[in-house]
Amino acid sequence: MGKSKASIPVNNFGGESGARISIESVVFDALPDLGEWQQPERHDRHSLFLVEKGSVILEIDFQQHQVQGLSVVYMHPDQVHRILAFENITVTALGIQDESLKPEYIKLFEAISATGPLPLNDENFRLLKEAASLSLKLAQRKPAPLYDEALVDSCNAFVALALSLYLELEKPGSKLSRAEQVTRLFRQTLASHFAKLKRPSDYAAELNLSTPYLNECVKTTSGQPVTFHIQQRVILEAKRLLYHSDQSLKEIAGALGYDDYAYFSRLFAKVTGKPPLAFRRKNPV
C-alpha cells in the first residue's frame, strides 16, 4: 500500500469548554512567536473572533485581511486560513460546531457571501462584548443543572448578533426578491454538494426548479450563470488542496468527484489560466 498523502489539517479549536463549544479570551501585549499559527488549517467548527484592540493579518482562502479592533471575524469550517502576524491583541475566540448551533443559523451561514473581518461601531461592539462576556463566565463555571443549555443559548446569542451584521451586508433594508431567495438556496446546496453535483440540472432537481429558471435567477442576481458558480466552488477547493496538502492531482480530482483527472486538469487550467501543477509549483506546500 502506498504512502498516504497528508491533507489540510483540521484543528479542533481546543474544546476548553466541551467537545462542541470552545471559547476563550486572549491577550498578547507583545508580538509572540507564531509557530504553528502560521501553518494553514481549517477548524472543525464555525469560528468567530471579537477583536477588541490590536491588529491581526489573516489569510483566508488566499486573501489577506488586516483586522483592526473593533472588529468581528467569521470563518466557515470549509475555509482554510492562517495567521501571518498580530500585535498587541485582545480577542475573544468562539468555536461552535453545528450540533450546538440553531439550524436556521447554519443555513444562514451557508448563504452569506461575506466572510472575514467586519468593522464594528461602538454600539455593535458593546452588544457583542456583553454576549461574549456572559458566554465566557458560563464556560468558566463548574457544571450545574442546565449548565450546558445556558452555555449553548448564550453562545447562540453571540452568534446571532454577529450573523445579523453579516446579513445586513447581503441585502440591507429590504426583503429578498424571489431571484435572490433562489440564489441563496442554490448557494446553500452548492456548499454541501459541489463534490458530487456538477451540472445545473442537478441543482435544479435538488431545488425542485426548472434548469432555465434556476439559471435565470442566479444570473440575474450574481451576473454569472450556474455553471460558473459550480466551477468556481470546485476550483477553490482544488486550490486549497493543491496549496495546503501534498495529495496528488489524481487524489484531488477524485476527492472532488472527477474520475478523469486529465479532464479535471484541463478544467482547472481553463478556469485559472494555469495548469494545477504549475499552480502548486508557484505555491509550494
N, C-alpha and C positions, 0 to 999 in steps of 0.2 A: 504494500500500500504506500502510495506517495505521501510525501510530507504535506500536511495540511497548511493552508495559507492563512495568515493572520488577517482578520477583517478589522473594521473600525472598532476600537474599544468602546464599550458601553459602561459608563460609570454609574454605580448605584446611588450616588449622591449622598452617601453617608448612612442615612437611616437612623440618625440620632434619636428621633422621637417615634420610632416604629418603622415597620417594613414599608408602609405605603406613603408616609409623610416624613419629611425631614425639614427642619427649619432652624436657622442659626443666625446670630448677628456677629459680624466680623469687623474688626478694626485693625488696620495696619497704618501706623504713623510714618513708617519708613518703607522704602522700596524693598520688598522681600526677594528672596531667591525664588523665582517662579517654578523651577524644576519641572515636575510633571504637568503643571498647569499650562505649559506652553505646547503640550502634545495634543493633537486633535482628538476629540472624543464626542460621543453622544451621551446624553443622560437617559436613564431608564424611565423618566417621568417628565412631566411638564415642569419647566423651571422658570421662576420669576425672581428678579433681583431688584430690591428697592435701594437705590444708591442715594445716600444722604449727603455725602460730601466726597471730594477727591475726584480722580479721573481714572478711567479704565479704557484700554484699547482692546477691543474684542474683534475676532474674526469669526463670522458666522456664514457658512456656505460661501466662502471665497470673497466675502465683502467685509472690509474693515470698518469698524464703527468706533468713534471716540465718544465715550459716555462721560458726562459730567453730572455731578449731583446738582439739582434734584432730578432724578430720572427713575423710570421703571424699565426693566428689560424682560421681555418674554422670549423664551426659546422652546420650540416644539421638540418632542423627543426624536423626531427624524433629523433634526438639524445638527450638522457637525460644526463644532466650534472649538476655539482655544483662546486663551488669554495671552496677549502679546506684551502687555505692560500695564501696571497700575501703580498709583502713588497716593499716599495719604487718604486711604479709602475707608469709608464707613458704609457697610452694606448689610441688608438683611436678605438672606437667601432662602427661598422656599422651593422645595421639590415635592411634587404631589403626583401620585400615579392615578391612572384612570379610575381605579376602583374607589378612590376617595373623592372623586370629582362628581358633581351633579351631571347627569347625562347631557343636559342641554348645554352645559359649559363645554363639554368635549366636542359637541357638534359645532359650537361657535368657534372654538379654537381651530378646528379643521377648516372653517370657512374664511377666517380673516386672512387677508393678503399681506397686512402689515405686521411684521415681527421685528425683533431687535429693540433698540433703545427708543424710549419715548420721553421727551422732557415733560416735567410736571410744573404746574403753578403751585403756589403756596397752599391753596385750599385742597387741591387734589393730593398733594404730598401729605398733608396732615391727616386726611382720611385714611390713606394707605398706611401711614405710620401707626395710627391708632389700631387698625386691624392687625397689622403685623405684631405690634407690641402685645396684644391680647393673645395671639397665637403663640408667641414666644413664652409668655407666662404659663400658658396651659401646657406647653411642651416640657417645661421645667418642673412641673408638679408631679408628685408621685401619683400613680394610677389610683382612681377613686371611681365610685359609681357614676356612670355616664361620662367618664373622662374622655374616652375615645370619641364619643359623639360630639362633645363640646369642642374638641380639637379639630375634628373634621369640619364642623359648622363654622368655626372661626376662620379656618384656612380658606373655606369656600367663600366667605365674605371678602377676604382679601383678594382672592381670585376674581370674584365678580366685579369688584371696584376697578381692578387693573384691566380686566377684559372689556368693561364698558368704555374705557378710554380708547382702547384699540378699535372698538366697534364704531366709535364716533368718527374715526378716520375713514371708515368704509363708506358710510352714507350719512353725513351729518345733517340733522334737522329734518329728515323726511323719510317716508317709508320706501321700502324697496319696490321697484316695479316687478312685473311678472318675469321679464327677461333677467333681471338681477337675481330674483329668487331662484330661477332655474340654473343660472350660472353658479350661484353659491352651492346648490345641491350637487351640481356637476363637480365642482372643486372638492367637495367632501368625498364624493365617490372616487374621484381620481386619486386622492391621497391614500385611500385604502386599497385600491385595485390596480394601480399603474403597472405592477409587475405581471399582472395576469391579463388585463383587458387592454387591447391595443387599437381597436377600431372605434370610430364614433358610434357605429351601430350598437356596439357592446354597451356603451354608456347610455345610449338612448333606451335600450331594453331594460337596463337596471332602473332607470327613472320613469319607465312607462310612458315614454315620449316617442314621437317620430324622429328619425335622424335629421331630416331637414329642419324641423322646429328647434331641436336642441342646438344645432349648428347656428341657426339664425339668432337665437337668444345669446349664445356665448360670443358670437362675433359682434353683435350689437353692443354688448356690454364691455367687452375687452378689446375689440378691434382685431381679434385673431380667431381663426376657426378652431374647432375642437381638436383636430389633428395636431395643430401647433402646440396646444397645451399638453397633449399626451406626450408628444416628443420631447418637449422641454422638461417635463417631470422625469421622464426616463433618463434623459441625458444628465440632468442634475444629479441623480443617484449614481449614474456611471462615473461622473466626475468625482463624486465623493469617494467612491471605491477605488478609482484609479489613483487619486491623490493620497488617500489616507489608509490604504491597505496594500498588501502585496499579493492579492489574488490575481491570477492570470486573467487575460482578456476572455478566454473561454469560460472561466468560472464566473466572471462578472456578467457576461452575456447570459449565461444560464440562470443566474440569480434574478435577472431582470426579465426572464421569460423568452429569451431568444436561443433556440437550439442551434441556429446557423450563426455562429459568431462572426463569420465573414460578412454576412449581411449587416449584422449589428455594427461592425467596424465601419462599413460604408455609411450607415445612418449617422453614426457619431461624427464622422468627417463632414457629412453634408450639413449637419446642424451647427457644428462648432467651427468648421473651416480647417480642422486639422485631424489627422488620424488619432485614435485613442493612445497608441503607444508614444506618439510624438507629444501628446498632452502629458503623459506620465513622465517622459524624459525631461520636459520643461519644469515639471512639478514633482520631483522625486519624493518617494516616501521617506 
